[in-house]
Amino acid sequence: MRARDLAAAVAMIACARITHAQAAAATRTPTPAAQSAKPTPNNPSENPEDIRARLPRPTPLDTETKFPPPQQPPDKEAIESNAPGEPDKLGGERPVLLDGKPFPERRPYDPKFPDAKRTRFASAEAKDAGDGTLEHPWRDLQHALCALEPGDRLVVASGIYTGAFRAGGGACRDGSADAPIQVFARHAFLKSDGSGAVLTVEKAHWQLWEVQIALLDSAVPGLVIRGTGAHDVAIDQTHIYEGNGPALVMAAGAARVTVSNCHIHQSKGIRIEDGASEVTLVNNHIHHNRASSLTVGGGPAGSPAPRSVTVLGNRIHNDRAPGIELARCDGATIQRNRLSNYRPDEDDKTGGTAVVVGGGCRGVTFESNSIMEASAALQIGAEGPGPGPESVTVTRNYLENRLTTDATAVAVSSGRNVRIVNNVVDRYAEPFRVAAGTSGVTVANNLVIEPTVAFLLPPEPLALFAANVFGGQAGLPGRVGTGQVVASEWLAAHSPGSRVIQGVDLEEGDLGRVRGFATADAGHPVEGLAFQGRAPDVGVAEK
């Protein structure tokens, strides 16, 4: 069914009269347009439309508007940080450029849901049980879910649907690769009855579009994908908010799940639990959560860590816990995300870390992301006994902190084979803090602007510490073990290609325009990382 016909069907179910032109306007779902190369300064709403899920458009026909999704106005979101005293300091997420284009790069994502082979209908206002046709829609949403066949699309009409709905068990069916089962629910609101997750999917090849889940401070999850039968599931343009439990859970057995263009906030975020695999989060807006926006793993020792997690192009900010917490994982790619505003709690002083890579992780790549205003941008491993993370690469990221004088960009407390390469660290007091007992740590080709201390390193040499450029005064200190050193002198003796240069900065916030020295071919080769020219450049740009 085409978008125009879908609009007419929804209108008939709601017993409302709207014109053909109004129907098309209300339901058209255009592919996001290409974004302007230059973002609007200090304006968080310069997010491309594919990152902010489109919200229900209130009209007199939308009976669900008694539960409007709580939204911060863009002007308020532009100045809010976690600390109440800081709005006058923080002017929003400052635009960052790479050669004149937004960094990280924005890329629209279209899940390409296929046309339905048959369209069925459900309405909370139906006069009888119905048969799923347009004239006689199903009244019971649970019955409707289990009556769907491969290739069906269920259109859920405006209304409020309260319960713990489940697409699972023997009653509900799987879709197939060429005939998925779809649930389209733009103007419907699903609400918890407190007995369990609002919606659980345990079947294969299901696709959810614009499902609205109002948790309303309930502790139950909003949407759960679980079990070995739940694979090839796609969730797009969905909005889940205001809960005391997680908004979205990928539980053990779930595989090949893609969550795109969704809006999740004021809940306990997204959880990818032990035993889940091949989960992709792309172009979502996740913020102001009561826990981490994204938690990966964290189950008991011996359970299989989440495998092949991909996090692309999301905007994540203002959470009460780290924005991304990788407790346990076997392969994770974190790329092209924007994280911002992670400050310690005003009362108990906890928190303030944007990204945590825990001891149960291996094979993590953190690349081409920006982190703005976090007391600690990345925490890798933890102090104390226990294994640290293994094979972690942090490359071509922009890390900026302008609000506090005691922040750390990258702290490596434990771990093996950790590489911190070709990043720009802007005005962090401590750019690199590496603890004793770590092994195989590489710190190379980074550009550090105006640190308070150049580095904090263990007494034993790192695997490689080379070609890092520090923009600062001649007497800039460093620390090795328990002793303080003059950074320029120590670098000259122990770190090939590293130096301290006064006046180094970015021209107009552009990572490709560095003032004060020539970045091209000034770096040191790092095994497994590609570069152009005779040698790698220093910083994010590679020309």
C-alpha positions in Angstrom: 0.0 0.0 0.0 1.4 3.4 -1.0 1.7 6.3 1.5 -1.3 8.1 0.1 -3.5 5.0 0.5 -2.2 4.4 3.9 -3.2 7.9 5.0 -6.7 7.4 3.7 -7.0 4.1 5.5 -5.9 5.5 8.8 -8.3 8.4 8.4 -11.2 6.0 7.8 -10.4 4.0 10.8 -10.4 7.1 13.0 -13.8 8.1 11.4 -12.4 11.4 10.3 -12.6 13.3 7.1 -9.5 14.9 5.6 -8.7 15.9 2.1 -6.6 13.8 -0.2 -3.9 16.4 -0.1 -3.9 16.5 3.7 -3.6 12.7 3.8 -0.5 12.7 1.6 1.1 15.5 3.6 0.5 13.7 6.9 2.0 10.4 5.9 4.7 11.1 3.3 8.1 9.8 4.4 10.8 11.4 2.3 14.3 10.2 2.1 16.4 12.7 4.2 17.9 15.4 2.0 21.6 15.9 1.8 22.8 18.2 4.5 24.4 21.6 4.0 28.2 21.4 4.3 28.4 24.2 6.9 26.4 23.7 10.1 24.6 26.5 11.9 26.7 27.7 14.9 25.5 26.8 18.3 22.3 25.2 17.1 21.7 21.6 18.1 18.8 21.3 15.7 21.3 21.3 12.8 21.1 17.5 13.3 20.0 16.0 10.0 16.4 14.9 10.0 17.4 11.2 9.9 18.9 11.6 13.4 15.9 13.2 15.0 12.9 10.8 14.7 9.9 12.6 13.3 7.4 13.1 16.1 3.6 12.7 15.8 2.1 15.8 14.3 -0.7 16.9 16.6 -4.0 17.5 14.7 -7.6 17.4 15.8 -7.7 13.8 14.5 -4.9 12.6 16.8 -6.8 11.3 19.9 -3.5 10.3 21.5 -2.3 13.9 22.0 -3.1 13.6 25.8 0.3 11.8 25.9 2.4 14.3 23.9 6.1 13.3 23.9 7.9 15.7 26.3 10.4 17.7 24.2 12.9 20.4 25.1 12.7 23.4 22.9 15.8 23.7 20.7 16.8 27.0 22.3 16.7 25.3 25.8 18.5 22.2 24.6 21.2 24.5 23.1 22.3 25.8 26.5 21.6 22.9 28.9 24.4 20.9 30.6 24.3 18.4 33.4 25.4 21.1 35.9 22.7 23.7 36.7 25.3 26.5 37.1 26.8 26.0 33.6 24.1 27.1 31.0 25.6 30.6 30.8 28.9 29.0 29.9 27.8 26.3 27.5 26.5 27.6 24.2 25.4 24.3 22.8 27.3 21.8 20.7 29.9 23.9 18.9 30.2 23.1 15.2 33.4 21.2 14.2 34.6 21.0 10.7 37.0 18.9 8.7 38.1 20.6 5.5 35.0 22.8 5.6 32.5 19.9 6.1 30.8 18.9 9.3 32.8 16.5 11.5 31.8 13.7 12.2 30.4 13.2 8.7 26.6 13.0 8.6 25.2 10.2 6.4 21.4 9.6 6.0 20.2 6.1 6.5 17.2 4.6 4.8 16.2 1.0 6.0 14.4 0.5 2.7 11.3 -1.3 4.0 9.6 -3.1 1.1 6.0 -2.6 0.0 3.6 -4.9 1.8 1.9 -7.8 0.1 -1.2 -7.2 2.2 -2.2 -4.5 4.6 -4.2 -5.2 7.8 -5.6 -2.8 10.3 -6.1 -2.4 14.0 -8.0 0.3 15.9 -8.6 0.8 19.6 -11.9 2.4 18.6 -13.2 -0.5 16.6 -16.8 -1.5 17.5 -16.2 -5.2 17.5 -13.3 -7.8 17.3 -13.0 -7.2 13.6 -11.3 -9.2 10.9 -8.3 -6.9 10.1 -9.8 -5.3 7.1 -10.1 -1.6 6.6 -13.9 -1.8 7.2 -13.6 -4.0 10.2 -10.2 -3.5 11.9 -9.0 -5.7 14.8 -9.7 -4.1 18.1 -7.3 -6.3 20.1 -3.7 -5.4 19.3 -2.3 -8.6 20.7 -4.6 -10.6 18.5 -3.6 -8.5 15.5 0.1 -9.1 16.0 -0.4 -12.9 16.1 -2.7 -12.9 13.1 -0.1 -11.4 10.7 1.4 -13.5 8.0 4.7 -13.0 6.0 4.4 -10.0 3.8 1.7 -8.3 6.0 1.8 -4.8 7.1 -0.3 -3.9 10.2 -1.4 -0.3 10.3 -2.2 0.7 13.9 -4.7 3.6 14.0 -4.6 6.6 16.3 -5.3 5.7 19.9 -3.8 4.5 23.2 -3.0 0.8 23.5 -2.2 -0.4 27.0 -0.7 -3.7 27.7 2.4 -6.0 27.5 2.2 -7.0 23.8 4.3 -9.9 22.5 5.1 -11.1 19.0 6.3 -14.5 20.1 5.4 -18.0 21.1 3.6 -20.5 18.9 0.7 -18.1 18.0 2.7 -15.5 16.2 4.6 -16.0 12.9 8.0 -15.2 11.5 8.3 -13.0 8.4 10.9 -13.9 5.8 13.7 -12.1 4.0 11.5 -11.3 1.0 8.2 -11.0 2.9 8.9 -9.3 6.4 6.1 -8.6 8.8 5.6 -4.9 9.4 4.0 -2.8 12.1 3.4 0.8 11.2 2.1 2.9 14.1 2.7 6.6 13.4 -0.2 8.0 15.4 -0.7 5.3 18.0 0.7 5.2 21.5 1.7 2.0 23.3 1.5 2.3 27.0 2.7 0.0 29.8 0.2 -1.9 32.0 3.1 -2.6 34.4 3.1 -6.4 33.9 6.1 -6.6 31.5 7.8 -5.0 28.5 5.4 -2.9 26.5 6.3 -4.7 23.3 8.4 -7.9 23.0 9.5 -9.3 19.6 10.7 -12.9 19.6 10.2 -13.6 15.9 12.3 -13.2 12.7 12.1 -10.6 10.0 9.8 -8.1 11.8 10.0 -4.4 10.9 8.7 -1.7 13.2 8.1 1.9 11.9 7.2 5.0 14.0 6.1 3.0 17.0 5.5 5.4 19.9 6.0 4.0 23.4 5.2 6.2 26.4 6.7 4.6 29.5 5.3 7.3 31.8 7.8 6.5 34.7 7.1 2.7 34.6 10.1 0.5 35.5 9.4 -2.1 32.7 11.3 -2.0 29.4 9.7 -0.3 26.4 10.7 -2.6 23.6 12.6 -6.0 23.9 14.0 -8.1 21.1 15.0 -11.5 22.5 15.6 -15.2 21.8 17.3 -17.1 19.1 14.1 -16.8 16.9 14.4 -13.0 16.9 16.8 -12.2 14.1 16.7 -9.8 11.1 14.6 -7.3 13.0 14.5 -3.6 12.0 13.3 -0.7 14.1 13.0 2.7 12.4 11.7 6.2 13.4 10.5 4.9 16.8 10.1 7.1 19.9 10.5 5.7 23.4 10.6 8.0 26.4 10.1 8.7 30.1 10.8 5.4 31.9 12.5 4.1 35.0 13.6 1.0 33.0 15.5 0.6 29.7 13.8 2.0 26.6 15.1 -0.8 24.3 16.7 -4.1 25.1 18.4 -6.5 22.7 18.5 -9.6 24.9 20.3 -13.0 24.6 19.8 -14.7 21.3 18.7 -11.6 19.4 20.8 -11.3 16.1 21.0 -8.9 13.2 19.0 -6.2 14.8 19.1 -2.6 13.3 17.8 0.4 15.2 17.7 3.5 13.0 16.5 7.1 13.2 14.9 6.7 16.6 14.5 9.1 19.5 15.1 7.7 23.0 15.3 9.9 26.0 14.5 10.2 29.8 14.6 6.5 30.4 17.5 4.1 31.1 18.6 4.0 27.5 19.5 1.1 25.2 20.8 -2.2 26.6 22.6 -4.8 24.4 22.8 -7.8 26.7 25.1 -10.8 26.8 24.3 -13.3 24.1 23.0 -10.7 21.6 25.0 -10.4 18.3 25.2 -8.2 15.2 23.4 -5.2 16.6 23.6 -1.9 14.7 22.5 1.5 16.0 22.5 4.2 13.3 21.5 7.8 13.3 19.5 7.8 16.6 19.1 10.7 19.0 19.6 9.4 22.5 19.8 11.8 25.4 19.0 12.9 29.0 18.7 9.3 30.2 18.7 8.2 33.8 21.5 5.7 33.1 23.8 5.3 30.1 22.4 6.0 26.7 23.9 2.7 25.6 25.1 -0.2 27.8 26.7 -3.2 26.2 27.2 -6.5 28.2 27.6 -6.6 31.9 26.2 -10.0 32.6 27.8 -12.7 34.8 31.2 -14.0 34.0 31.1 -17.0 31.6 28.1 -15.8 29.6 28.8 -14.9 26.0 29.7 -11.3 25.5 27.6 -9.3 23.0 29.3 -9.8 19.6 29.7 -7.5 16.6 28.1 -4.3 17.9 28.1 -1.3 15.5 27.2 2.3 16.6 27.2 4.8 13.7 26.2 8.4 13.4 24.2 8.8 16.7 23.9 11.9 18.7 24.2 11.1 22.4 24.3 13.6 25.3 23.4 14.7 28.8 23.0 11.4 30.5 23.3 10.6 34.2 25.9 7.9 33.5 28.4 7.4 30.7 26.9 8.0 27.2 28.3 4.7 26.0 29.3 2.0 28.5 31.0 -1.1 27.0 31.1 -3.5 29.9 31.6 -6.7 27.9 31.9 -7.0 24.2 33.5 -9.1 21.5 33.9 -6.7 18.6 32.5 -3.2 18.7 32.8 -0.3 16.2 31.9 3.1 17.5 32.1 5.5 14.5 30.9 9.0 13.5 29.0 9.7 16.7 28.6 13.0 18.6 28.7 12.9 22.3 28.5 15.9 24.6 27.8 17.3 28.1 29.1 14.7 30.6 29.7 16.5 33.9 29.9 15.2 37.4 26.7 15.1 39.4 26.3 18.3 41.4 25.5 16.4 44.7 27.5 13.2 44.8 30.2 14.2 42.2 29.9 10.9 40.4 29.8 10.5 36.6 31.2 12.9 34.0 32.6 10.2 31.7 31.4 10.1 28.1 32.7 6.6 27.1 33.8 3.6 29.1 35.5 0.5 27.7 35.4 -2.1 30.4 37.7 -5.0 31.2 35.4 -7.5 29.5 35.8 -6.0 26.0 38.1 -6.9 23.1 38.3 -5.7 19.5 36.9 -2.2 20.0 37.4 0.6 17.4 36.5 4.2 18.4 36.9 6.2 15.2 35.9 9.6 13.8 33.7 10.6 16.7 33.5 13.9 18.6 33.2 14.3 22.4 32.5 17.8 23.6 32.6 18.9 27.3 33.1 15.7 29.3 35.2 15.6 32.4 36.6 12.3 31.1 36.2 11.6 27.4 37.3 8.0 27.3 38.0 5.6 30.2 39.7 2.4 29.1 39.9 -0.4 31.7 39.7 0.1 35.4 42.1 0.2 38.4 42.5 -2.9 40.5 42.6 -6.7 39.9 41.0 -8.4 36.9 41.7 -8.4 33.2 41.6 -5.2 31.2 40.2 -4.7 27.7 42.2 -6.0 24.8 42.8 -4.6 21.3 41.3 -1.1 21.6 41.9 1.5 18.9 41.1 5.1 19.4 41.8 7.0 16.2 40.8 10.2 14.3 38.5 11.6 17.0 38.0 15.2 18.2 37.9 15.6 22.0 37.2 19.0 23.4 36.8 20.4 26.9 36.6 24.1 27.6 34.6 24.3 30.9 36.8 22.8 33.5 40.5 22.8 34.4 40.8 19.2 35.7 39.5 17.0 32.9 41.2 13.9 31.3 40.8 13.1 27.6 41.9 9.4 27.5 42.7 7.4 30.6 44.1 3.9 30.2 43.8 2.2 33.6 44.3 -1.3 32.4 44.5 -3.3 29.1 46.6 -4.7 26.4 47.2 -3.5 22.9 45.6 -0.1 23.2 46.3 2.4 20.4 45.6 6.1 20.7 46.5 7.5 17.3 45.8 10.6 15.1 43.3 12.3 17.5 42.9 16.0 18.2 42.7 16.8 22.0 41.6 20.3 22.5 42.1 22.1 25.9 41.9 19.0 28.1 44.0 19.5 31.2 45.3 15.9 30.9 45.3 14.5 27.3 46.7 11.1 28.1 46.9 9.2 31.5 48.4 5.7 31.2 48.6 3.6 34.3 51.4 1.2 35.3 50.8 -2.4 34.4 49.2 -1.8 31.0 50.9 -3.4 28.0 51.3 -2.8 24.3 50.0 0.8 24.6 50.7 3.1 21.6 50.2 6.9 21.6 51.2 8.5 18.3 50.4 11.2 15.8 48.1 13.1 18.2 47.6 16.9 18.2 47.2 18.3 21.7 46.1 21.9 22.1 46.8 23.8 25.3 47.0 21.1 27.9 47.9 21.8 31.6 50.2 18.8 31.6 51.4 17.1 28.4 51.2 13.5 29.6 51.0 11.2 32.6 52.9 8.0 31.8 54.0 5.0 33.8 57.7 4.5 34.6 58.1 1.7 32.1 58.2 2.7 28.4 55.1 2.3 26.2 55.1 0.2 23.1 55.2 3.4 21.1 55.1 7.1 22.1 55.9 9.1 19.0 55.1 12.1 16.8 52.7 13.7 19.3 52.6 17.5 19.0 51.7 19.6 22.0 50.6 23.2 21.6 51.8 24.9 24.7 54.4 27.0 26.4 58.1 26.0 26.5 57.9 25.0 30.2 54.9 22.7 29.8 55.3 19.9 32.3 54.8 16.2 31.9 54.8 13.3 34.4 56.5 10.0 34.2 55.9 7.6 37.1 55.9 9.8 40.2 58.3 12.4 38.8 57.6 15.7 37.0 59.5 16.5 33.8 59.8 19.3 31.4 57.8 17.9 28.5 60.0 19.3 25.7 63.2 17.9 27.2 61.7 14.5 27.9 60.2 14.3 24.4 63.5 15.2 22.7 65.2 12.3 24.6 62.5 9.6 24.5 59.8 10.3 21.9 60.8 10.5 18.2 59.0 13.2 16.3 57.2 14.6 19.4 57.6 18.2 20.3 56.1 21.2 22.1 55.2 24.2 19.9 53.8 27.5 21.0 50.8 29.0 19.1 49.4 25.7 17.7 45.6 25.8 17.2 42.8 25.1 14.8 41.7 27.8 12.2 38.0 28.4 12.6 37.4 25.1 14.3 38.5 23.2 11.3 40.5 20.0 12.0 42.0 20.2 8.5 43.4 23.7 9.1 46.1 23.6 11.8 48.0 26.8 12.7 51.6 26.7 14.0 53.2 23.8 12.2 52.9 21.6 9.1 50.9 18.4 9.9 51.5 16.6 6.6 53.8 13.6 6.8 54.8 14.6 10.3 53.6 11.4 12.0 55.0 8.0 12.7 53.7 4.8 11.0 51.5 2.6 13.2 51.1 -1.0 12.1 47.7 -1.7 10.6 46.6 1.9 10.2 46.6 3.3 6.7 48.0 6.7 5.7 48.8 8.7 2.5 52.1 10.1 1.4 55.5 9.4 2.9 54.3 9.1 6.5 51.0 9.7 8.5 49.9 13.2 9.2 49.5 14.5 12.8 45.9 15.0 13.9 42.6 13.9 12.4 43.1 15.0 8.8 45.1 12.8 6.4 46.1 14.5 3.2 
